[in-house]
Amino acid sequence: MIQRKALAVIPVRYGSTRFPGKPLAPIAGRPMIQRVVDGVRSCLLLDRVIVATDDERILGAVRSFGAEAVMTSASHASGTDRVAEVAEAHPYPVIINVQGDEPLVTGGMLDGLVRALQDPEVPMASLMARVTDMSTFNEPHRVKVVVDGARNALYFSRASIPHGAAGSFFQHIGIYGYQREFLLHVRDLQPSRLEQCEKLEQLRVLESGFKIRMIEVNRPTLSVDVPGDIIRVENFLRAQGTHD
């Protein structure tokens, strides 16, 4: 039974070196940010969904399709900082952070995060998917994760871990859930050595001695980083019969 209320925050900024205006880019006729919001809203375990941005164009677009959006500081160094600003103002015990470039996120993916964080002893959770196409194992943009017997993350890497994996590996999906107070603590942690080596912010948590519970979902997402990724997402939607 879900008793601890959950807030999803979608941090979005307009500026992007490789894809300016990315949140408003159309995917099969709808802005990407609208697809993200619709996917998050389909999670029945969430009590509220807020888009957090630093740009009036995104604020207006989100409100135009009936979603909630707030302006946040333009000085934030990361999406985590932006989510933490919203969490400070809205004391929900469970906070879910969904990046605004995840147009294929579904409510089912978020269910496991909300359920895991019903246990106050789980400070943080994230998602992973088993990948059986081993031809992708060496791709550095696919972040891999290895877990212990309790499915807590042992390490995340762009390298091919575990060495010698055969048949499948776990790909990390950059969607996170936090106990609210732990999120505010994470915001104040200093960047760590491993984080800077791998360019993976979640390593700051592990290197500081905290656990991240990993929840397995049935497929990776297709995040949008460059304009060409839009085509990949549209092809996926077409293959699924949901190109609308």
C-alpha angles and dihedrals in degrees: 000000000000109000105149110078120236132210122196117209121193110199112207134173128183098218118082126160094216099032117020113198091016097152091061096045110122119246111192090333101317129089112257092239090057091054090050092049092047091051093049093045089057089070104102093198095064121095098196141006123206129180111215115202143155096213130083092212092060092042091055094045093051093048090048091066093045103260129129118255135172134192116244134183118297090215099071114126095206145014088253090062090050092050090048091055090057092043090055090058096042114048100206109150094224122049123190118198115204116176116231093237096067103095093164097056113129134199090242090062091056096047092079093052093052091046094048091051092054082086105077089205090068102081098184140004137189141177136260136175130206111242119199097181097097092184086080095051095098097047108117094207088063103079112212127207132197120201140197127237091279090050094250113145116260096182144342122213145165086218123087104276134207093033110232095023111166128192099004148003136196117256116203119234112207098229116116142192126199143182099248096240091048091052090055089050092049090052089060097048116109119242109271133223096249091045090056093046095050098029088231116133095200091067087072087070096049094044089053090058101257129128130240115202111217120216118200119225128185100253142010119254124240106236119197115237104148133020092261090064089069089068091051091053093047091049089052092050091048091050089050092049092242101108097139 
